[in-house]
Amino acid sequence: VQWIALEATTIAIAPLIIRPGVGSSRQASWRYFLFSSVGLGLVVLGFMCLGRGMEAAGHAPNFFLDQLPPVTGPWGKLGLALIILGLGTKLGLAPMYSWLPEAYDEAPPAVTALLGAVQFNCALVMLLRVVQAWRADNATLVTTELLLMGVVSMVVSTASIIATKNMKRLLAYASINHAGVIAIGLGIGKGASYGVLLYVISNAFIKAILFLTAGKIKAHYRTKDTRKIQGLIKDLPYSGAFLMVGTFALLGFPPF
């Protein structure tokens, strides 16, 4: 049921990315739909492997959260690895992250906020459920895969943040960076889990505010090039204040 709901959000959001008369937004929508479909396809394949692993261990396949049998064999480990990789694609984690900067950049501001603050957390809830259910019997696999995806995502996004001058893409790469932080936190687990939940909640609000503010700034200045945006506090005092507070939050300055 969680998978069906997540697929439904993909189908619903894909046409919202398209802006009339803008060909690049159609390409971004198609890439978003393609990567999301591949990612969720990997999740389905993972569940099939988990079911096979349950049968191999002598259990009837069961995916109700309160009745999940342990899965420890090769089929179970393969299924768990595929599910984490597929959900990582929906979260914009490496290696399949290239859809995110383009989709976030081309989508209207409200749709970008929806992608970054709402759908991201929907996919994260499903990942949390999977990790909660099968981490105890597969701790090394879960920790290694999440840490690897998180670290690579942070490295890739940091290099892109330094190189880009596009304001919305800058925020998009920051989103990949923060997804990497969340993956690392989940990989570490234990006491870090509490911090991850606080981080996820604050990150959702901050991303929504920043993407909506970026849309307002772009509409006023007719550009997304950060080098051409000057006098923001004077021209758009509220947007300038929101951008400043959001930037401080992204950087982790106190009291965030």
C-alpha positions in Angstrom: 0.0 0.0 0.0 2.9 2.4 0.8 4.4 1.6 -2.6 1.1 2.2 -4.5 0.7 5.6 -2.7 4.2 6.6 -3.6 3.7 5.6 -7.2 0.5 7.6 -7.2 2.4 10.7 -6.1 4.9 10.2 -9.0 2.1 10.0 -11.6 0.4 13.0 -10.1 3.4 15.3 -9.9 5.0 14.5 -13.3 2.6 16.7 -15.3 2.8 19.5 -12.7 6.5 20.0 -13.5 5.6 21.0 -17.1 5.3 24.7 -17.8 3.4 25.6 -20.9 5.7 26.6 -23.8 8.9 25.5 -22.0 10.4 22.5 -23.7 13.1 22.0 -21.0 10.4 21.5 -18.4 8.9 18.6 -20.4 12.3 17.0 -20.5 12.7 17.5 -16.8 9.3 16.0 -16.2 10.1 13.0 -18.4 13.5 12.4 -16.6 11.7 12.7 -13.2 9.1 10.1 -14.2 11.7 7.8 -15.7 14.0 7.8 -12.7 11.1 7.5 -10.3 9.7 4.6 -12.2 13.0 2.8 -12.3 13.5 3.5 -8.6 10.1 2.2 -7.6 10.6 -0.7 -10.0 13.7 -1.7 -8.0 11.6 -1.5 -4.8 9.0 -4.0 -6.3 11.9 -6.3 -7.4 13.3 -6.0 -3.9 10.0 -7.0 -2.3 9.8 -10.0 -4.6 13.3 -11.1 -3.5 12.3 -10.6 0.2 9.3 -12.8 -0.4 11.6 -15.4 -1.9 13.9 -15.1 1.1 10.9 -15.6 3.5 10.0 -18.8 1.7 13.5 -20.0 1.8 13.6 -19.5 5.5 10.4 -21.4 6.0 8.0 -18.5 6.4 5.0 -17.5 4.4 5.6 -14.2 2.5 4.0 -11.5 4.6 4.5 -7.7 4.4 2.1 -6.5 7.2 4.3 -4.3 9.4 3.2 -6.0 12.6 3.8 -9.6 11.3 7.1 -9.3 9.3 9.3 -12.4 9.5 13.1 -12.1 9.7 15.0 -12.3 6.5 18.7 -13.2 6.6 19.5 -15.3 3.5 21.0 -14.1 0.2 17.6 -13.5 -1.3 16.6 -11.4 1.6 19.8 -9.4 1.5 19.5 -8.8 -2.2 15.9 -7.6 -1.8 16.8 -5.3 1.1 19.7 -3.8 -0.9 17.4 -3.2 -4.0 14.7 -1.5 -1.8 17.2 0.9 -0.2 18.6 1.7 -3.7 15.2 2.3 -5.2 14.0 4.5 -2.3 17.3 6.3 -2.4 16.5 7.2 -6.1 13.3 8.8 -4.9 15.2 10.7 -2.3 17.7 12.0 -4.8 20.7 10.0 -3.4 23.7 8.9 -5.5 24.1 7.2 -7.8 20.7 8.0 -9.4 20.3 11.6 -8.4 20.6 13.4 -11.8 16.8 13.9 -12.1 16.6 16.1 -9.0 18.5 19.3 -10.0 16.7 19.5 -13.4 13.2 18.8 -12.0 13.6 21.2 -9.0 14.9 23.9 -11.4 12.3 23.6 -14.1 9.2 23.0 -11.9 7.1 26.0 -10.8 8.0 27.1 -7.2 5.0 25.6 -5.5 5.6 22.2 -7.2 9.3 22.3 -6.3 8.3 22.9 -2.7 5.9 20.0 -2.9 8.7 17.8 -4.3 11.2 18.8 -1.7 9.1 19.1 1.4 6.3 16.6 0.9 7.2 13.8 -1.5 10.7 13.5 -0.1 9.3 12.8 3.3 6.8 10.3 1.9 9.6 8.3 0.4 11.6 8.7 3.6 8.8 7.3 5.7 8.8 4.2 3.6 12.6 3.9 4.0 12.3 4.3 7.7 9.7 1.5 7.8 12.0 -0.8 5.8 15.1 0.0 8.0 13.0 -0.4 11.2 11.7 -3.8 10.1 14.9 -5.6 8.8 17.9 -3.7 10.2 18.3 -6.0 13.3 19.1 -9.0 11.1 21.0 -7.1 8.4 22.8 -4.4 10.3 26.0 -4.5 8.2 24.2 -4.3 4.9 21.9 -1.5 5.8 24.6 0.6 7.5 27.1 0.1 4.7 24.7 0.9 1.9 23.2 4.0 3.5 26.6 5.4 4.5 28.0 4.8 1.0 25.1 6.5 -0.7 25.1 9.3 1.8 28.8 10.1 1.6 28.9 9.9 -2.2 25.8 12.2 -2.4 27.4 14.8 -0.2 30.7 14.7 -2.2 28.8 15.1 -5.6 26.5 17.8 -4.3 29.2 19.8 -2.7 31.2 20.0 -5.9 28.0 21.0 -7.8 27.2 23.7 -5.2 30.6 25.3 -5.7 30.2 25.2 -9.5 26.6 26.4 -10.1 25.4 30.0 -10.2 21.7 29.1 -10.7 19.8 29.8 -7.5 17.2 27.1 -7.8 19.8 24.5 -8.8 21.9 25.6 -5.8 19.0 24.8 -3.5 18.5 21.5 -5.4 22.1 20.4 -4.8 21.8 21.5 -1.2 18.7 19.2 -1.0 20.9 16.3 -2.3 23.5 17.2 0.3 20.9 17.1 3.1 19.5 13.8 1.8 23.1 12.5 2.2 23.2 13.7 5.8 19.9 12.0 6.5 21.2 8.7 4.9 24.3 8.8 7.0 22.3 9.4 10.1 20.0 6.5 9.3 23.1 4.4 8.6 24.6 5.2 11.9 21.3 4.6 13.7 21.0 4.3 17.5 21.2 7.8 19.1 21.6 9.5 15.7 18.0 8.4 14.8 16.5 11.0 17.1 18.6 13.8 15.5 17.7 12.6 12.0 13.9 13.0 12.8 14.5 16.6 14.1 16.6 17.3 11.0 14.0 15.9 8.6 11.2 18.0 10.1 13.2 21.3 10.1 14.6 20.5 6.6 11.1 20.1 5.2 10.0 23.6 6.4 13.2 25.2 5.3 13.2 23.7 1.8 9.6 24.8 1.3 10.4 28.3 2.4 13.5 28.6 0.3 12.0 27.3 -3.0 8.9 29.5 -2.7 11.2 32.5 -1.9 13.4 31.6 -4.9 10.3 31.7 -7.1 9.4 35.1 -5.9 13.0 36.4 -6.4 13.2 34.9 -9.9 9.8 36.5 -10.9 11.0 39.9 -9.7 14.6 39.9 -11.2 13.8 37.8 -14.2 16.9 35.7 -13.6 18.1 32.7 -11.5 21.7 33.8 -11.8 22.9 34.7 -8.2 25.5 37.1 -9.7 22.8 39.3 -11.1 20.7 39.5 -7.9 21.5 42.6 -5.9 19.8 44.8 -3.4 17.4 42.0 -2.4 16.7 43.3 1.2 15.8 46.7 -0.3 13.7 45.5 -3.2 12.0 42.5 -1.5 12.5 42.8 2.2 10.4 39.8 3.2 11.9 37.5 0.6 15.4 38.7 1.5 14.7 38.0 5.2 13.3 34.5 4.4 16.3 33.7 2.1 18.7 34.9 4.8 17.1 32.8 7.6 16.8 29.8 5.3 20.4 30.0 4.3 21.5 30.2 7.9 19.3 27.1 8.6 20.8 25.2 5.7 24.3 26.0 7.0 23.4 24.8 10.5 24.0 28.1 12.2 22.5 28.5 15.8 19.7 28.3 16.8 19.0 25.8 14.0 
